[in-house]
Amino acid sequence: MNCEQTVAIDLPQKILISEDANKKVWLSYNNPEYLKTRHNIKGCDTVIDNVSKALNAISTAAVAK
């Protein structure tokens, strides 16, 4: 939010876990790069990269179980 206040509408970042009619489980979240584009965030690449890495690590750990 320090980079662009409008991103607050999409925070906190969330991860959705859902199951379809075929019992397949899906893990979904808004890619931080999408939020960067959506909110025209400039000069915060390190923050965006760190959030991306954190979401990837959480997602990887969740599906590994």
C-alpha positions in Angstrom: 0.0 0.0 0.0 3.0 2.3 0.4 3.6 2.0 -3.3 0.0 2.6 -4.5 -2.9 3.2 -2.1 -5.5 1.8 -4.5 -4.0 -1.7 -4.1 -5.7 -1.8 -0.6 -8.9 -2.8 -2.3 -7.2 -6.2 -3.2 -5.5 -6.7 0.2 -4.9 -8.7 2.2 -3.8 -11.2 -0.3 -5.9 -14.4 -0.2 -5.6 -17.9 -1.4 -8.7 -19.8 -2.5 -8.9 -23.6 -2.3 -11.9 -25.0 -4.1 -13.1 -28.4 -5.4 -14.8 -28.8 -8.7 -17.6 -31.3 -9.6 -15.0 -33.9 -10.6 -13.5 -33.7 -7.1 -10.3 -32.0 -8.4 -8.9 -29.4 -6.0 -7.8 -26.0 -7.2 -5.6 -23.4 -5.5 -6.1 -19.9 -6.8 -4.8 -16.4 -6.0 -4.3 -13.0 -7.7 -0.8 -12.9 -9.1 1.0 -9.9 -7.6 2.1 -9.0 -11.2 -1.6 -8.7 -12.1 -2.0 -6.4 -9.1 1.0 -4.4 -10.2 -0.5 -3.8 -13.6 -4.1 -3.3 -12.3 -3.0 -0.6 -9.9 -0.1 0.9 -12.0 2.4 0.2 -9.3 5.8 1.6 -10.0 9.1 1.3 -8.2 8.2 -1.6 -5.9 9.5 -4.6 -7.8 11.3 -6.0 -4.7 8.0 -5.9 -2.7 6.1 -7.5 -5.6 8.8 -10.2 -6.0 8.7 -11.0 -2.3 5.0 -11.4 -2.2 5.2 -13.6 -5.3 7.8 -15.8 -3.6 5.8 -16.1 -0.4 2.6 -17.0 -2.3 4.5 -19.6 -4.3 6.1 -21.1 -1.2 2.7 -21.3 0.6 1.0 -22.8 -2.4 3.8 -25.3 -3.0 3.7 -26.4 0.7 -0.1 -26.7 0.6 -0.2 -29.0 -2.5 2.7 -31.1 -1.3 0.7 -32.5 1.6 
